[in-house]
Amino acid sequence: MFPFRLPLRQELRCIRSLMAGLSASGKLILDVGCGTGTSLAALPSSARLVLVDSSAKMLRQLQKNGNVHLVRASATALPFKPDTFYLVTAIGLSEYLSELNPFFREVGRVTVCTGYMLVTCAPRHLINFLRFLLGQRLYLQSPENCRKAFQLQGWTCLRQTKSLFQCQFISQKKKKGNASIPS
């Protein structure tokens, strides 16, 4: 894990900078693909957090605190009512999804009107190709392809940052009637 600590710290700083303008105190935030909770350090502690992962093993490893609710579910079939979350994060998830459109459509469904999504994508880069050698099956996306995919599903990119492993985006859900969402 040591060689990855510094890049992960850099990524968390990028994520915090993207979320700096959001007023999330007391609001409901969904973290999809939470894994063992590495990205929790970047999320506002004053928010009400719901963490989702498809792996029971990952959820068992996650240490809970009082503001966290754990749910086992698929990223493309979230068990929540429409218009529930102020912010949905997917940090380090998109590179494990073979198709992005179903995921971004599902995130749009559970996010409130004009709510936010913070997503990362792993571009084709030497570092990410090395992750293949570690046995990870990845679907690497260029930042442009990732941005196009979430824009097709009704999201507007507000800002973008880049760290060694990932590109990070903060986007806002378009009001209904303004999106061109294909079926």
QUISULBEL-V104290 format. One record per residue. SS is DSSP state (alpha for helix, beta for strand, coil for the rest). OMEGA is omega in whole degrees, 0 to 359 (none if undefined). Layout:
ss=SS omega=OMEGA
ss=SS omega=OMEGA
This chain:
ss=coil omega=185
ss=alpha omega=184
ss=alpha omega=183
ss=alpha omega=184
ss=alpha omega=183
ss=alpha omega=177
ss=alpha omega=178
ss=alpha omega=175
ss=alpha omega=178
ss=alpha omega=179
ss=alpha omega=178
ss=alpha omega=176
ss=alpha omega=178
ss=alpha omega=181
ss=alpha omega=178
ss=alpha omega=180
ss=alpha omega=178
ss=alpha omega=183
ss=alpha omega=186
ss=coil omega=183
ss=coil omega=182
ss=coil omega=177
ss=coil omega=188
ss=coil omega=183
ss=coil omega=179
ss=coil omega=182
ss=coil omega=182
ss=beta omega=179
ss=beta omega=178
ss=beta omega=174
ss=beta omega=183
ss=beta omega=183
ss=coil omega=187
ss=coil omega=181
ss=coil omega=180
ss=coil omega=174
ss=coil omega=180
ss=alpha omega=184
ss=alpha omega=180
ss=alpha omega=180
ss=alpha omega=181
ss=alpha omega=184
ss=coil omega=181
ss=coil omega=181
ss=coil omega=181
ss=coil omega=181
ss=coil omega=173
ss=beta omega=188
ss=beta omega=171
ss=beta omega=183
ss=beta omega=182
ss=beta omega=170
ss=beta omega=179
ss=coil omega=184
ss=coil omega=176
ss=alpha omega=179
ss=alpha omega=178
ss=alpha omega=181
ss=alpha omega=178
ss=alpha omega=181
ss=alpha omega=183
ss=coil omega=176
ss=coil omega=182
ss=coil omega=167
ss=coil omega=187
ss=coil omega=184
ss=coil omega=188
ss=beta omega=175
ss=beta omega=183
ss=beta omega=179
ss=beta omega=174
ss=beta omega=182
ss=coil omega=174
ss=beta omega=179
ss=coil omega=181
ss=coil omega=177
ss=beta omega=184
ss=coil omega=185
ss=coil omega=182
ss=coil omega=178
ss=coil omega=175
ss=coil omega=174
ss=coil omega=184
ss=coil omega=192
ss=beta omega=176
ss=beta omega=181
ss=beta omega=172
ss=beta omega=177
ss=beta omega=175
ss=beta omega=185
ss=coil omega=180
ss=coil omega=182
ss=coil omega=191
ss=alpha omega=180
ss=alpha omega=176
ss=alpha omega=180
ss=coil omega=180
ss=coil omega=178
ss=coil omega=183
ss=coil omega=185
ss=alpha omega=179
ss=alpha omega=179
ss=alpha omega=181
ss=alpha omega=176
ss=alpha omega=181
ss=alpha omega=176
ss=alpha omega=177
ss=alpha omega=180
ss=alpha omega=186
ss=alpha omega=181
ss=beta omega=178
ss=beta omega=177
ss=beta omega=184
ss=beta omega=173
ss=beta omega=188
ss=beta omega=174
ss=beta omega=172
ss=beta omega=184
ss=beta omega=174
ss=beta omega=173
ss=beta omega=180
ss=coil omega=180
ss=coil omega=175
ss=coil omega=185
ss=coil omega=182
ss=alpha omega=180
ss=alpha omega=182
ss=alpha omega=174
ss=alpha omega=176
ss=alpha omega=177
ss=alpha omega=175
ss=alpha omega=180
ss=alpha omega=176
ss=coil omega=176
ss=coil omega=180
ss=coil omega=175
ss=coil omega=186
ss=coil omega=173
ss=coil omega=185
ss=coil omega=183
ss=coil omega=172
ss=coil omega=176
ss=alpha omega=180
ss=alpha omega=179
ss=alpha omega=178
ss=alpha omega=180
ss=alpha omega=179
ss=alpha omega=181
ss=alpha omega=181
ss=alpha omega=175
ss=alpha omega=176
ss=alpha omega=182
ss=coil omega=173
ss=coil omega=179
ss=beta omega=176
ss=beta omega=179
ss=beta omega=179
ss=beta omega=179
ss=beta omega=180
ss=beta omega=174
ss=beta omega=182
ss=beta omega=172
ss=coil omega=185
ss=coil omega=183
ss=coil omega=195
ss=coil omega=165
ss=beta omega=182
ss=beta omega=181
ss=beta omega=167
ss=beta omega=184
ss=beta omega=178
ss=beta omega=179
ss=beta omega=178
ss=coil omega=175
ss=coil omega=178
ss=coil omega=181
ss=coil omega=179
ss=coil omega=185
ss=coil omega=173
ss=coil omega=185
ss=coil omega=178
ss=coil omega=180
ss=coil omega=none
